[in-house]
Amino acid sequence: MSKKYEDWSRANCRSITHINNAAKVKVVLDYLQQYFPGKTPADITKEDVVDYLQRRKKQGIKNATSRKEHTLIKKLLDYICPVVYPNGIGSDNPARQVPAPRITDERLPNALSYEDLIVFMQELKRRKAYLRGYLRAVVMLYLYAGLRPSEIIRLTAQDIRAGKIMIHGETKTGMLRSIEIHPKLDVYIQACLRQGGKYLCGGDNQLVPQSISRAIRHILRKIEIDGATPYSLRHTFVTNLLRASNDLRYTMDRAGHKRLSTTTRYLHVIPTKISPLKKMKFRA
């Protein structure tokens, strides 16, 4: 299978692309071997993928985890498909013929409390050199714009227009959206713009999402906030935006959620002072 892929790559790709493909194909095949031992990508069928997901369920693996694994398998087979299936990339991908597991065990978003944020920001001030000095700006883009790591690292000066951040291109949902720049965030954006470079955070060298997560995790472990992850910063943005606006559609648009059901997970943050049932009155 590896040789077939290399032959296809050599015949259909430029020299530099072929070199990169040859280096990656072994990694892809190794991953697939973990999921489907004893089979080549050409042998994997729709039934194999279904059986794998059912086995994971019996092992007690949460649907959210199985869903991520299903996505990875789809992408890995897409990468191999030009060799196995001549009709087009991913056209006969067996994993794409199997519905992803439904997330029924989803937990409430874990946002940071006001007290946690104070401690976090104090520790952040001691880490000015992290991520080549861009960590504070990255954290503010999390907290005041709710950007995903993949969106933060792609931001350029051209994406800052008319007091807004324009999010476009390879976003998670593929949706174009704009977010008003908060005054506290604007200070950090202007500082990044003065440093120049191709990317807003990173200069001429793009930051790596894993490096962002590693730096934030280091701070969270230092201050010992239970259950918090780097993504808790984005959850904090969505939580506080919904609490301030009390508007699901507005929050959904700013967060870049593809489905309203994703945003409704945050509804628990909206306090109800008077039960709506008590407001109902009918003439008897």
C-alpha positions in Angstrom: 0.0 0.0 0.0 2.8 2.4 0.9 4.5 1.8 -2.5 1.2 2.2 -4.4 0.7 5.6 -2.7 4.2 6.7 -3.5 3.7 5.7 -7.2 0.5 7.7 -7.3 2.1 10.7 -5.6 5.1 10.6 -7.9 2.9 10.6 -11.0 0.4 13.2 -9.9 2.3 15.7 -7.7 5.1 18.2 -8.0 8.5 17.1 -6.7 8.3 19.0 -3.4 4.8 17.8 -2.7 5.8 14.2 -3.5 8.6 14.4 -1.0 6.2 15.6 1.7 3.7 12.9 0.8 6.3 10.2 1.1 7.2 11.4 4.6 3.6 11.5 5.8 2.2 8.3 4.3 4.0 6.0 6.9 2.5 8.0 9.7 -1.0 7.7 8.2 -0.6 3.9 7.7 0.7 3.5 11.3 -2.4 5.2 12.7 -4.7 3.1 10.6 -2.9 0.0 11.8 -3.7 1.0 15.4 -7.4 1.2 14.6 -7.7 -1.8 12.3 -4.8 -4.2 13.0 -3.9 -6.6 10.2 -5.7 -4.6 7.5 -4.5 -2.3 4.8 -6.6 0.8 4.0 -7.9 -1.0 0.9 -9.3 -3.8 3.1 -11.2 -1.5 5.5 -15.0 -1.6 4.9 -18.0 0.2 6.2 -18.8 -2.8 8.4 -15.2 -2.6 9.9 -15.8 1.0 10.9 -19.3 0.2 12.4 -17.7 -2.7 14.3 -14.9 -0.5 15.7 -17.4 2.1 17.0 -19.5 -0.6 18.6 -16.5 -2.1 20.3 -15.5 1.3 21.7 -19.0 1.7 23.1 -18.8 -1.7 24.8 -15.5 -0.6 26.3 -17.3 2.3 28.0 -15.7 5.0 25.8 -17.8 8.2 25.7 -19.5 9.1 22.5 -17.7 12.4 22.4 -14.3 10.5 22.3 -15.6 8.0 19.7 -16.8 10.9 17.6 -13.3 12.4 17.5 -11.8 9.0 16.6 -14.4 8.6 13.8 -13.4 12.0 12.4 -9.7 11.1 12.5 -10.4 7.8 10.7 -12.3 9.7 8.0 -9.4 12.1 7.5 -6.8 9.3 7.4 -8.7 7.3 4.8 -9.3 10.5 2.8 -5.5 10.9 2.6 -5.1 7.3 1.3 -8.2 7.3 -1.0 -6.3 8.7 -4.1 -4.5 5.3 -4.2 -7.3 3.0 -3.3 -10.2 4.7 -5.0 -9.5 6.3 -8.5 -13.0 8.0 -8.6 -11.8 10.9 -6.4 -10.4 11.8 -3.0 -12.7 10.4 -0.3 -15.5 9.5 -2.7 -15.6 5.9 -1.5 -14.3 6.5 2.0 -16.0 3.8 4.1 -15.8 5.9 7.3 -17.8 8.6 5.6 -20.6 6.1 5.0 -21.0 5.6 8.7 -22.8 8.3 10.8 -20.8 9.8 13.6 -21.8 8.7 17.2 -24.3 11.1 18.7 -23.0 13.0 21.7 -25.4 12.0 24.5 -22.9 12.3 27.4 -22.0 16.0 26.8 -21.0 17.9 30.0 -21.8 21.5 30.7 -19.1 24.0 29.5 -16.5 24.6 32.1 -16.0 28.4 32.3 -13.7 30.1 34.8 -15.2 32.0 37.7 -14.5 35.7 38.4 -12.2 34.6 41.2 -10.4 32.1 39.1 -9.8 34.7 36.4 -8.2 37.1 38.9 -5.7 34.4 40.0 -5.1 33.3 36.4 -4.4 36.9 35.2 -2.0 37.5 38.1 0.0 34.4 37.1 -0.2 35.4 33.4 1.6 38.6 34.2 4.6 36.6 35.4 4.8 34.8 32.1 5.5 37.7 29.7 8.0 35.8 27.7 5.8 32.8 26.9 5.0 32.2 23.2 7.6 34.7 22.3 5.8 37.4 24.2 2.4 36.8 22.5 0.7 34.7 25.2 -1.2 37.7 26.9 -2.6 38.8 23.5 -3.6 35.2 22.8 -5.4 34.9 26.2 -7.3 38.2 25.5 -8.4 36.9 22.1 -9.8 33.9 23.9 -11.6 35.9 26.7 -12.8 39.0 24.7 -13.4 37.5 21.3 -13.9 33.8 22.0 -11.6 32.7 19.2 -10.5 29.2 18.7 -6.7 28.5 18.7 -6.8 27.7 14.9 -8.5 31.1 14.3 -6.0 33.0 16.6 -2.9 31.7 14.8 -4.3 32.7 11.4 -5.2 36.3 12.2 -3.4 39.0 10.2 -3.4 42.7 10.3 -5.9 42.7 7.4 -8.4 40.9 9.6 -8.6 43.9 11.9 -11.1 46.4 10.2 -13.5 49.0 11.3 -13.2 48.1 15.0 -13.9 44.5 14.3 -12.1 41.2 14.0 -13.0 39.4 10.7 -12.9 35.6 11.1 -12.8 33.8 7.8 -11.0 31.1 5.8 -10.4 27.7 7.4 -12.6 28.1 10.5 -14.1 25.0 12.3 -17.5 25.7 10.8 -16.4 27.3 7.6 -18.5 30.4 8.5 -17.5 34.0 8.1 -18.1 36.1 11.2 -17.1 39.4 12.7 -16.6 40.3 16.4 -16.5 43.8 17.8 -13.2 44.6 19.5 -13.5 45.1 23.2 -11.6 48.2 24.5 -9.4 46.0 26.8 -8.6 43.7 23.9 -7.8 46.6 21.6 -4.8 47.5 23.7 -3.2 44.1 23.0 -4.2 44.1 19.3 -2.5 47.5 18.8 0.6 46.3 20.5 0.7 43.3 18.2 0.2 45.5 15.1 3.1 47.7 16.2 5.4 44.7 16.3 4.5 43.9 12.6 4.9 40.6 10.8 2.6 38.4 8.7 0.6 37.2 11.7 -1.1 39.3 14.4 0.1 36.9 17.1 3.5 35.5 16.1 5.0 38.0 13.7 6.4 36.3 10.6 6.3 32.9 12.3 2.9 31.3 12.9 2.2 30.0 16.4 1.3 26.4 16.9 -2.0 25.5 18.6 -0.3 22.8 20.7 2.2 25.4 22.0 -0.7 27.7 23.0 -2.4 24.9 24.9 0.8 23.8 26.6 1.5 27.4 27.8 -2.0 27.9 29.2 -2.1 24.4 30.8 1.2 25.3 32.6 -0.5 28.3 34.2 -3.7 26.4 35.1 -1.7 23.6 36.8 0.3 26.3 38.7 -2.8 27.9 40.1 -4.6 24.5 40.6 -8.0 25.3 39.1 -9.8 21.9 39.1 -11.2 20.7 35.8 -10.0 23.8 33.8 -8.5 23.4 30.3 -7.2 25.9 27.8 -10.6 25.8 26.1 -12.2 27.0 29.4 -11.1 30.5 28.3 -13.4 30.3 25.2 -16.2 28.8 27.4 -15.7 31.8 29.7 -16.3 34.2 26.7 -19.4 32.4 25.6 -20.8 32.1 29.1 -20.3 35.8 29.9 -21.6 36.9 26.5 -24.8 35.0 26.9 -25.2 36.2 30.5 -24.7 39.8 29.4 -26.8 39.7 26.2 -29.5 37.2 27.2 -29.7 36.6 23.4 -29.0 33.1 22.0 -28.8 34.1 18.4 -26.4 37.0 19.1 -24.2 34.7 21.2 -24.3 31.9 18.6 -23.2 34.3 15.8 -20.3 35.7 17.9 -19.1 32.3 19.1 -19.2 30.9 15.6 -21.4 28.0 16.5 -22.9 26.0 13.6 -25.9 24.7 15.6 -28.1 26.5 18.0 -28.0 23.4 20.2 -24.4 24.1 20.9 -25.2 27.5 22.3 -28.1 26.3 24.4 -25.6 24.3 26.5 -24.7 27.6 28.1 -28.3 28.5 29.1 -27.7 27.4 32.7 -25.8 30.6 33.3 -28.9 32.8 32.8 -30.5 33.4 36.2 -34.3 33.4 36.3 -35.5 35.6 39.2 -39.2 35.0 38.6 -40.6 31.7 37.3 -42.2 32.3 33.8 -45.0 30.0 35.0 -45.9 32.5 37.7 -46.2 35.3 35.1 -48.9 33.4 33.2 -52.4 34.7 33.8 -55.7 33.7 32.3 -59.2 35.1 32.9 -61.3 32.5 34.6 
